[in-house]
């Protein structure tokens, strides 16, 4: 079975499920139900994902609009994401 890991993409996650994928969700806010991992995505490492969910075939992520001060902003110096 193919594995998909989604971040704030419930509709896309459901579409993957309908096509036979096993879907895992990560969300920082506990106001949402049926989430596999409640954590700030900026603190989740590749090792965490492999340990908790195994190797995903697809990873989808939506973040809030970039204001230039988010850790995940690939233009932010020093976060290791430049050129990705």
VEXFITOR-249337 format. One record per atom (N, C-alpha, C, O): residue number from 1; atom name; residue in one letter; x, y, z. Coordinates in steps of 0.02 Angstrom, whole numbers, plus 50000, padded with zeros to 5 digits. Each point is the difference from the previous one (the first is absolute). Layout:
pos:NUM, site:CA, code:A, c1:X, c2:Y, c3:Z
...
***
This chain:
pos:1, site:N, code:X, c1:50042, c2:49941, c3:50000
pos:1, site:CA, code:X, c1:49958, c2:50059, c3:50000
pos:1, site:C, code:X, c1:50044, c2:50062, c3:50000
pos:1, site:O, code:X, c1:50049, c2:50003, c3:50037
pos:2, site:N, code:X, c1:49934, c2:50045, c3:49923
pos:2, site:CA, code:X, c1:50037, c2:50063, c3:49998
pos:2, site:C, code:X, c1:49984, c2:50042, c3:50061
pos:2, site:O, code:X, c1:49943, c2:49999, c3:50024
pos:3, site:N, code:X, c1:50107, c2:50038, c3:50001
pos:3, site:CA, code:X, c1:49991, c2:50042, c3:50059
pos:3, site:C, code:X, c1:50006, c2:50073, c3:49981
pos:3, site:O, code:X, c1:50043, c2:50019, c3:49961
pos:4, site:N, code:X, c1:49912, c2:50021, c3:50066
pos:4, site:CA, code:X, c1:50002, c2:50073, c3:49989
pos:4, site:C, code:X, c1:50000, c2:50034, c3:50067
pos:4, site:O, code:X, c1:49965, c2:49979, c3:50046
pos:5, site:N, code:X, c1:50074, c2:50073, c3:49961
pos:5, site:CA, code:X, c1:50003, c2:50040, c3:50061
pos:5, site:C, code:X, c1:49975, c2:50069, c3:49982
pos:5, site:O, code:X, c1:50028, c2:50032, c3:49955
pos:6, site:N, code:X, c1:49920, c2:49992, c3:50080
pos:6, site:CA, code:X, c1:49972, c2:50065, c3:49983
pos:6, site:C, code:X, c1:50004, c2:50048, c3:50059
pos:6, site:O, code:X, c1:49997, c2:49978, c3:50058
pos:7, site:N, code:X, c1:50011, c2:50085, c3:49928
pos:7, site:CA, code:X, c1:50001, c2:50053, c3:50050
pos:7, site:C, code:X, c1:49947, c2:50051, c3:49979
pos:7, site:O, code:X, c1:50009, c2:50035, c3:49950
pos:8, site:N, code:X, c1:49937, c2:49969, c3:50088
pos:8, site:CA, code:X, c1:49946, c2:50047, c3:49985
pos:8, site:C, code:X, c1:49970, c2:49991, c3:49931
pos:8, site:O, code:X, c1:49985, c2:50050, c3:49967
pos:9, site:N, code:X, c1:50006, c2:49890, c3:50012
pos:9, site:CA, code:X, c1:49972, c2:49987, c3:49934
pos:9, site:C, code:X, c1:49946, c2:49947, c3:50004
pos:9, site:O, code:X, c1:50005, c2:49948, c3:49966
pos:10, site:N, code:X, c1:49945, c2:50063, c3:50074
pos:10, site:CA, code:X, c1:49951, c2:49947, c3:50011
pos:10, site:C, code:X, c1:49966, c2:49979, c3:49935
pos:10, site:O, code:X, c1:49989, c2:49940, c3:49990
pos:11, site:N, code:X, c1:49993, c2:50106, c3:49966
pos:11, site:CA, code:X, c1:49966, c2:49981, c3:49939
pos:11, site:C, code:X, c1:50046, c2:49960, c3:49954
pos:11, site:O, code:X, c1:49979, c2:49952, c3:49969
pos:12, site:N, code:X, c1:50084, c2:50068, c3:50027
pos:12, site:CA, code:X, c1:50048, c2:49961, c3:49960
pos:12, site:C, code:X, c1:50013, c2:49933, c3:50033
pos:12, site:O, code:X, c1:50005, c2:49949, c3:49965
pos:13, site:N, code:X, c1:50000, c2:50050, c3:50101
pos:13, site:CA, code:X, c1:50009, c2:49936, c3:50035
pos:13, site:C, code:X, c1:49943, c2:49952, c3:49986
pos:13, site:O, code:X, c1:50011, c2:49940, c3:49990
pos:14, site:N, code:X, c1:49928, c2:50085, c3:50011
pos:14, site:CA, code:X, c1:49942, c2:49958, c3:49985
pos:14, site:C, code:X, c1:50003, c2:49974, c3:49928
pos:14, site:O, code:X, c1:49982, c2:49942, c3:49987
pos:15, site:N, code:X, c1:50040, c2:50100, c3:49966
pos:15, site:CA, code:X, c1:50006, c2:49977, c3:49931
pos:15, site:C, code:X, c1:50052, c2:49945, c3:49994
pos:15, site:O, code:X, c1:49990, c2:49951, c3:49963
pos:16, site:N, code:X, c1:50066, c2:50055, c3:50073
pos:16, site:CA, code:X, c1:50050, c2:49947, c3:50000
pos:16, site:C, code:X, c1:49971, c2:49936, c3:50030
pos:16, site:O, code:X, c1:50012, c2:49946, c3:49974
pos:17, site:N, code:X, c1:49950, c2:50060, c3:50081
pos:17, site:CA, code:X, c1:49969, c2:49941, c3:50031
pos:17, site:C, code:X, c1:49953, c2:49965, c3:49951
pos:17, site:O, code:X, c1:50000, c2:49938, c3:49996
pos:18, site:N, code:X, c1:49961, c2:50100, c3:49968
pos:18, site:CA, code:X, c1:49954, c2:49971, c3:49952
pos:18, site:C, code:X, c1:50036, c2:49962, c3:49944
pos:18, site:O, code:X, c1:49970, c2:49957, c3:49968
pos:19, site:N, code:X, c1:50093, c2:50059, c3:50022
pos:19, site:CA, code:X, c1:50039, c2:49966, c3:49948
pos:19, site:C, code:X, c1:50046, c2:49947, c3:50029
pos:19, site:O, code:X, c1:50046, c2:49977, c3:49966
pos:20, site:N, code:X, c1:49941, c2:50003, c3:50096
pos:20, site:CA, code:X, c1:50035, c2:49944, c3:50029
pos:20, site:C, code:X, c1:50062, c2:50016, c3:50040
pos:20, site:O, code:X, c1:50036, c2:49954, c3:50021
pos:21, site:N, code:X, c1:49978, c2:50109, c3:49991
pos:21, site:CA, code:X, c1:50058, c2:50019, c3:50040
pos:21, site:C, code:X, c1:49983, c2:49996, c3:50074
pos:21, site:O, code:X, c1:49943, c2:50011, c3:50020
pos:22, site:N, code:X, c1:50107, c2:49973, c3:50020
pos:22, site:CA, code:X, c1:49996, c2:50005, c3:50072
pos:22, site:C, code:X, c1:50024, c2:50070, c3:50017
pos:22, site:O, code:X, c1:50057, c2:50018, c3:49984
pos:23, site:N, code:X, c1:49901, c2:50023, c3:50048
pos:23, site:CA, code:X, c1:50015, c2:50071, c3:50010
pos:23, site:C, code:X, c1:50012, c2:50014, c3:50074
pos:23, site:O, code:X, c1:49962, c2:49977, c3:50043
pos:24, site:N, code:X, c1:50091, c2:50061, c3:49972
pos:24, site:CA, code:X, c1:50015, c2:50022, c3:50068
pos:24, site:C, code:X, c1:49999, c2:50076, c3:50000
pos:24, site:O, code:X, c1:50019, c2:50032, c3:49951
pos:25, site:N, code:X, c1:49957, c2:49997, c3:50103
pos:25, site:CA, code:X, c1:49995, c2:50073, c3:50005
pos:25, site:C, code:X, c1:50039, c2:50027, c3:50059
pos:25, site:O, code:X, c1:50002, c2:49969, c3:50053
pos:26, site:N, code:X, c1:50029, c2:50089, c3:49937
pos:26, site:CA, code:X, c1:50036, c2:50036, c3:50053
pos:26, site:C, code:X, c1:49969, c2:50069, c3:50006
pos:26, site:O, code:X, c1:49990, c2:50034, c3:49950
pos:27, site:N, code:X, c1:49995, c2:49986, c3:50111
pos:27, site:CA, code:X, c1:49967, c2:50064, c3:50013
pos:27, site:C, code:X, c1:50022, c2:50025, c3:50068
pos:27, site:O, code:X, c1:50005, c2:49960, c3:50046
pos:28, site:N, code:X, c1:50008, c2:50103, c3:49961
pos:28, site:CA, code:X, c1:50021, c2:50026, c3:50065
pos:28, site:C, code:X, c1:49941, c2:50014, c3:50045
pos:28, site:O, code:X, c1:50007, c2:49996, c3:50061
pos:29, site:N, code:X, c1:49935, c2:50022, c3:49911
pos:29, site:CA, code:X, c1:49942, c2:50019, c3:50040
pos:29, site:C, code:X, c1:49958, c2:49939, c3:50018
pos:29, site:O, code:X, c1:49980, c2:49961, c3:49957
pos:30, site:N, code:X, c1:50007, c2:50032, c3:50107
pos:30, site:CA, code:X, c1:49959, c2:49944, c3:50024
pos:30, site:C, code:X, c1:49925, c2:50012, c3:49991
pos:30, site:O, code:X, c1:49960, c2:49959, c3:50023
pos:31, site:N, code:X, c1:50021, c2:50097, c3:49946
pos:31, site:CA, code:X, c1:49930, c2:50012, c3:49987
pos:31, site:C, code:X, c1:49974, c2:49955, c3:49943
pos:31, site:O, code:X, c1:49940, c2:49995, c3:49990
pos:32, site:N, code:X, c1:50106, c2:49973, c3:49974
pos:32, site:CA, code:X, c1:49981, c2:49955, c3:49945
pos:32, site:C, code:X, c1:50004, c2:49928, c3:50025
pos:32, site:O, code:X, c1:50046, c2:49981, c3:50036
pos:33, site:N, code:X, c1:49905, c2:49979, c3:49944
pos:33, site:CA, code:X, c1:49996, c2:49930, c3:50021
pos:33, site:C, code:X, c1:50034, c2:49954, c3:49949
pos:33, site:O, code:X, c1:50013, c2:50019, c3:49943
pos:34, site:N, code:X, c1:50000, c2:49920, c3:50079
pos:34, site:CA, code:X, c1:50026, c2:49946, c3:49958
pos:34, site:C, code:X, c1:50066, c2:50018, c3:49966
pos:34, site:O, code:X, c1:50010, c2:49987, c3:49941
pos:35, site:N, code:X, c1:50035, c2:50044, c3:50097
pos:35, site:CA, code:X, c1:50066, c2:50017, c3:49976
pos:35, site:C, code:X, c1:50049, c2:49949, c3:50028
pos:35, site:O, code:X, c1:49996, c2:49983, c3:50059
pos:36, site:N, code:X, c1:50050, c2:49993, c3:49901
pos:36, site:CA, code:X, c1:50047, c2:49949, c3:50022
pos:36, site:C, code:X, c1:50056, c2:50027, c3:50044
pos:36, site:O, code:X, c1:50023, c2:49965, c3:50045
pos:37, site:N, code:X, c1:49998, c2:50097, c3:49943
pos:37, site:CA, code:X, c1:50053, c2:50031, c3:50040
pos:37, site:C, code:X, c1:49984, c2:50073, c3:50009
pos:37, site:O, code:X, c1:49993, c2:50038, c3:49952
pos:38, site:N, code:X, c1:50000, c2:49983, c3:50111
pos:38, site:CA, code:X, c1:49991, c2:50071, c3:50016
pos:38, site:C, code:X, c1:50069, c2:50029, c3:50016
pos:38, site:O, code:X, c1:50028, c2:49986, c3:50053
pos:39, site:N, code:X, c1:49998, c2:50054, c3:49900
pos:39, site:CA, code:X, c1:50067, c2:50029, c3:50008
pos:39, site:C, code:X, c1:50008, c2:50057, c3:49952
pos:39, site:O, code:X, c1:49970, c2:50000, c3:49946
pos:40, site:N, code:X, c1:50070, c2:50049, c3:50072
pos:40, site:CA, code:X, c1:50018, c2:50054, c3:49955
pos:40, site:C, code:X, c1:50044, c2:49970, c3:49945
pos:40, site:O, code:X, c1:50052, c2:49972, c3:50015
pos:41, site:N, code:X, c1:49927, c2:50035, c3:49923
pos:41, site:CA, code:X, c1:50037, c2:49968, c3:49945
pos:41, site:C, code:X, c1:50072, c2:50024, c3:49995
pos:41, site:O, code:X, c1:50043, c2:49964, c3:49974
pos:42, site:N, code:X, c1:49971, c2:50095, c3:50052
pos:42, site:CA, code:X, c1:50069, c2:50024, c3:49998
pos:42, site:C, code:X, c1:50045, c2:49961, c3:50048
pos:42, site:O, code:X, c1:50061, c2:50006, c3:49997
pos:43, site:N, code:X, c1:49909, c2:49954, c3:50046
pos:43, site:CA, code:X, c1:50038, c2:49960, c3:50048
pos:43, site:C, code:X, c1:50003, c2:49926, c3:49980
pos:43, site:O, code:X, c1:50035, c2:49961, c3:50032
pos:44, site:N, code:X, c1:49929, c2:50020, c3:49915
pos:44, site:CA, code:X, c1:49999, c2:49930, c3:49978
pos:44, site:C, code:X, c1:50057, c2:49989, c3:49951
pos:44, site:O, code:X, c1:50009, c2:50037, c3:49952
pos:45, site:N, code:X, c1:50031, c2:49911, c3:50062
pos:45, site:CA, code:X, c1:50057, c2:49985, c3:49957
pos:45, site:C, code:X, c1:49984, c2:49941, c3:49955
pos:45, site:O, code:X, c1:49951, c2:49965, c3:50009
pos:46, site:N, code:X, c1:50092, c2:50025, c3:49941
pos:46, site:CA, code:X, c1:49992, c2:49942, c3:49956
pos:46, site:C, code:X, c1:50005, c2:49936, c3:50041
pos:46, site:O, code:X, c1:49964, c2:49951, c3:49986
pos:47, site:N, code:X, c1:50079, c2:50048, c3:50064
pos:47, site:CA, code:X, c1:50006, c2:49941, c3:50043
pos:47, site:C, code:X, c1:49935, c2:49986, c3:50038
pos:47, site:O, code:X, c1:49980, c2:49943, c3:50008
pos:48, site:N, code:X, c1:49987, c2:50111, c3:50015
pos:48, site:CA, code:X, c1:49935, c2:49992, c3:50034
pos:48, site:C, code:X, c1:49949, c2:49967, c3:49954
pos:48, site:O, code:X, c1:49965, c2:49954, c3:50020
pos:49, site:N, code:X, c1:50032, c2:50071, c3:49919
pos:49, site:CA, code:X, c1:49951, c2:49973, c3:49952
pos:49, site:C, code:X, c1:50013, c2:49927, c3:49986
pos:49, site:O, code:X, c1:49954, c2:49959, c3:50000
pos:50, site:N, code:X, c1:50110, c2:50023, c3:49988
pos:50, site:CA, code:X, c1:50017, c2:49930, c3:49987
pos:50, site:C, code:X, c1:49984, c2:49955, c3:50059
pos:50, site:O, code:X, c1:49974, c2:49945, c3:49992
pos:51, site:N, code:X, c1:50041, c2:50079, c3:50068
pos:51, site:CA, code:X, c1:49988, c2:49960, c3:50061
pos:51, site:C, code:X, c1:49925, c2:49991, c3:50013
pos:51, site:O, code:X, c1:49978, c2:49945, c3:50017
pos:52, site:N, code:X, c1:49983, c2:50108, c3:49975
pos:52, site:CA, code:X, c1:49929, c2:49997, c3:50017
pos:52, site:C, code:X, c1:49956, c2:49971, c3:49946
pos:52, site:O, code:X, c1:49951, c2:49965, c3:50014
pos:53, site:N, code:X, c1:50066, c2:50048, c3:49922
pos:53, site:CA, code:X, c1:49955, c2:49982, c3:49945
pos:53, site:C, code:X, c1:50031, c2:49955, c3:49948
pos:53, site:O, code:X, c1:49964, c2:49973, c3:49958
pos:54, site:N, code:X, c1:50101, c2:50017, c3:50044
pos:54, site:CA, code:X, c1:50033, c2:49964, c3:49947
pos:54, site:C, code:X, c1:50016, c2:50047, c3:49942
pos:54, site:O, code:X, c1:49989, c2:50060, c3:50006
pos:55, site:N, code:X, c1:50036, c2:49913, c3:49940
pos:55, site:CA, code:X, c1:50019, c2:50042, c3:49943
pos:55, site:C, code:X, c1:49939, c2:50018, c3:49958
pos:55, site:O, code:X, c1:49969, c2:49956, c3:49970
pos:56, site:N, code:X, c1:50013, c2:50108, c3:50027
pos:56, site:CA, code:X, c1:49942, c2:50020, c3:49960
pos:56, site:C, code:X, c1:50016, c2:50002, c3:49926
pos:56, site:O, code:X, c1:50057, c2:50015, c3:49981
pos:57, site:N, code:X, c1:49894, c2:49971, c3:49978
pos:57, site:CA, code:X, c1:50007, c2:50007, c3:49927
pos:57, site:C, code:X, c1:49988, c2:50073, c3:49979
pos:57, site:O, code:X, c1:50028, c2:50023, c3:49951
pos:58, site:N, code:X, c1:49929, c2:50011, c3:50087
pos:58, site:CA, code:X, c1:49981, c2:50069, c3:49984
pos:58, site:C, code:X, c1:49998, c2:50040, c3:50065
pos:58, site:O, code:X, c1:49976, c2:49975, c3:50051
pos:59, site:N, code:X, c1:50050, c2:50086, c3:49948
pos:59, site:CA, code:X, c1:49993, c2:50046, c3:50056
pos:59, site:C, code:X, c1:49970, c2:50065, c3:49972
pos:59, site:O, code:X, c1:50027, c2:50029, c3:49954
pos:60, site:N, code:X, c1:49916, c2:49992, c3:50074
pos:60, site:CA, code:X, c1:49967, c2:50062, c3:49980
pos:60, site:C, code:X, c1:49999, c2:50046, c3:50060
pos:60, site:O, code:X, c1:49987, c2:49978, c3:50057
pos:61, site:N, code:X, c1:50025, c2:50086, c3:49932
pos:61, site:CA, code:X, c1:50001, c2:50048, c3:50055
pos:61, site:C, code:X, c1:49975, c2:50067, c3:49976
pos:61, site:O, code:X, c1:50019, c2:50025, c3:49947
pos:62, site:N, code:X, c1:49937, c2:50005, c3:50093
pos:62, site:CA, code:X, c1:49978, c2:50069, c3:49989
pos:62, site:C, code:X, c1:50018, c2:50039, c3:50062
pos:62, site:O, code:X, c1:49989, c2:49977, c3:50056
pos:63, site:N, code:X, c1:50039, c2:50080, c3:49933
pos:63, site:CA, code:X, c1:50018, c2:50043, c3:50056
pos:63, site:C, code:X, c1:49963, c2:50067, c3:49992
pos:63, site:O, code:X, c1:49976, c2:50015, c3:49945
pos:64, site:N, code:X, c1:50022, c2:50024, c3:50108
pos:64, site:CA, code:X, c1:49968, c2:50065, c3:49994
pos:64, site:C, code:X, c1:50040, c2:50044, c3:49951
pos:64, site:O, code:X, c1:50057, c2:49984, c3:49984
pos:65, site:N, code:X, c1:49913, c2:50071, c3:49993
pos:65, site:CA, code:X, c1:50037, c2:50044, c3:49954
pos:65, site:C, code:X, c1:50067, c2:50020, c3:50030
pos:65, site:O, code:X, c1:50005, c2:50018, c3:50059
pos:66, site:N, code:X, c1:50046, c2:49980, c3:49901
pos:66, site:CA, code:X, c1:50067, c2:50016, c3:50025
pos:66, site:C, code:X, c1:50006, c2:50074, c3:50014
pos:66, site:O, code:X, c1:49988, c2:50042, c3:49956
pos:67, site:N, code:X, c1:50031, c2:49974, c3:50104
pos:67, site:CA, code:X, c1:50010, c2:50069, c3:50019
pos:67, site:C, code:X, c1:50074, c2:50017, c3:50004
pos:67, site:O, code:X, c1:50018, c2:50057, c3:50016
pos:68, site:N, code:X, c1:50024, c2:49895, c3:49968
pos:68, site:CA, code:X, c1:50072, c2:50012, c3:50003
pos:68, site:C, code:X, c1:50031, c2:49982, c3:50067
pos:68, site:O, code:X, c1:50061, c2:50001, c3:50006
pos:69, site:N, code:X, c1:49898, c2:49983, c3:50044
pos:69, site:CA, code:X, c1:50028, c2:49985, c3:50065
pos:69, site:C, code:X, c1:49986, c2:49929, c3:50023
pos:69, site:O, code:X, c1:50011, c2:49983, c3:50058
pos:70, site:N, code:X, c1:49965, c2:49974, c3:49897
pos:70, site:CA, code:X, c1:49986, c2:49931, c3:50018
pos:70, site:C, code:X, c1:50062, c2:49957, c3:49991
pos:70, site:O, code:X, c1:50038, c2:50010, c3:49953
pos:71, site:N, code:X, c1:49974, c2:49941, c3:50092
pos:71, site:CA, code:X, c1:50058, c2:49957, c3:49994
pos:71, site:C, code:X, c1:50001, c2:49961, c3:49934
pos:71, site:O, code:X, c1:50054, c2:49985, c3:49974
pos:72, site:N, code:X, c1:49887, c2:50000, c3:49998
pos:72, site:CA, code:X, c1:49997, c2:49960, c3:49938
pos:72, site:C, code:X, c1:50009, c2:50042, c3:49937
pos:72, site:O, code:X, c1:49998, c2:49972, c3:49945
pos:73, site:N, code:X, c1:50011, c2:50093, c3:50061
pos:73, site:CA, code:X, c1:50009, c2:50042, c3:49942
pos:73, site:C, code:X, c1:50068, c2:49984, c3:49968
pos:73, site:O, code:X, c1:50052, c2:50013, c3:50030
pos:74, site:N, code:X, c1:49947, c2:49958, c3:49910
pos:74, site:CA, code:X, c1:50063, c2:49979, c3:49969
pos:74, site:C, code:X, c1:50046, c2:50058, c3:49984
pos:74, site:O, code:X, c1:50059, c2:49990, c3:49986
pos:75, site:N, code:X, c1:49914, c2:50072, c3:50015
pos:75, site:CA, code:X, c1:50043, c2:50058, c3:49988
pos:75, site:C, code:X, c1:50033, c2:50025, c3:50064
pos:75, site:O, code:X, c1:50042, c2:50045, c3:49998
pos:76, site:N, code:X, c1:49939, c2:49927, c3:50059
pos:76, site:CA, code:X, c1:50027, c2:50022, c3:50064
pos:76, site:C, code:X, c1:50071, c2:49973, c3:50009
pos:76, site:O, code:X, c1:50010, c2:49940, c3:49999
pos:77, site:N, code:X, c1:50038, c2:50104, c3:50010
pos:77, site:CA, code:X, c1:50070, c2:49977, c3:50009
pos:77, site:C, code:X, c1:50008, c2:49956, c3:50062
pos:77, site:O, code:X, c1:49969, c2:50012, c3:50052
pos:78, site:N, code:X, c1:50072, c2:49937, c3:49941
pos:78, site:CA, code:X, c1:50018, c2:49959, c3:50058
pos:78, site:C, code:X, c1:49954, c2:49943, c3:50017
pos:78, site:O, code:X, c1:50012, c2:49964, c3:50048
pos:79, site:N, code:X, c1:49933, c2:50026, c3:49914
pos:79, site:CA, code:X, c1:49956, c2:49945, c3:50017
pos:79, site:C, code:X, c1:50014, c2:49937, c3:49959
pos:79, site:O, code:X, c1:49966, c2:49949, c3:50010
pos:80, site:N, code:X, c1:50082, c2:50053, c3:49945
pos:80, site:CA, code:X, c1:50019, c2:49941, c3:49962
pos:80, site:C, code:X, c1:49954, c2:49984, c3:49942
pos:80, site:O, code:X, c1:50008, c2:49947, c3:49969
pos:81, site:N, code:X, c1:49944, c2:50096, c3:50015
pos:81, site:CA, code:X, c1:49953, c2:49986, c3:49947
pos:81, site:C, code:X, c1:50013, c2:50037, c3:49935
pos:81, site:O, code:X, c1:49964, c2:49990, c3:49951
pos:82, site:N, code:X, c1:50087, c2:50052, c3:50047
pos:82, site:CA, code:X, c1:50015, c2:50037, c3:49939
pos:82, site:C, code:X, c1:50016, c2:49951, c3:49944
pos:82, site:O, code:X, c1:50036, c2:49951, c3:50010
pos:83, site:N, code:X, c1:49938, c2:50063, c3:49931
pos:83, site:CA, code:X, c1:50014, c2:49958, c3:49942
pos:83, site:C, code:X, c1:49956, c2:49939, c3:49994
pos:83, site:O, code:X, c1:50008, c2:49961, c3:49953
pos:84, site:N, code:X, c1:49946, c2:50029, c3:50093
pos:84, site:CA, code:X, c1:49956, c2:49942, c3:49997
pos:84, site:C, code:X, c1:49941, c2:50016, c3:49956
pos:84, site:O, code:X, c1:49956, c2:49958, c3:49990
***
